[in-house]
Amino acid sequence: MPSTRASLRSADLVPDERFAVFLEIFAHARSASAPLTSMGSDYQQMFSTLALAWEAGEIGDLPGALARLDVAIDVRNATADIRSGGATSAA
């Protein structure tokens, strides 16, 4: 499997029908992975916590909850200490 878009065009790439769909997805212009941030993957846990609360009926205002989550992720990302694997720094 190639790891860069440039490697998709490599003459050394041997086509394998079993992986063709994955290569198509990887090559698609709108295909991307989650961006690297100083908070690591903490935002995924934050979103998961919100999603579980929504599913449990604990959130009445989903747009408001998502807006607050957006702000919380921005704050967490701004205060994350990359040296501690994304944990919030004690400033």
Phi, psi and omega in degrees: 000131177289153180248354176225160178294326178297323181291342175297331182264005182292138176293342180279348180287120179264115181301139178226115184304329181295335183251002186305315182296324179291322177294322177297316178297314181299323183280344184297139183300331181262009179272130180204159174265170177298142181292149176283132179227165180292341180268005179065227182259015180305326181299330179293319178293321179298316179293320179299319178298317178296316181299318179295321178294321178297313180297329181278359180079018183272354181238121180267332183244086183296314179302319178294319179296320178293322178295318179294321178297318179303314179295316181298320178294318178300316180296313181298319180294322180290333183254002181289145178255109184300333180289341182255020177073027177102351179295148180294135180286153179264083183264000000 
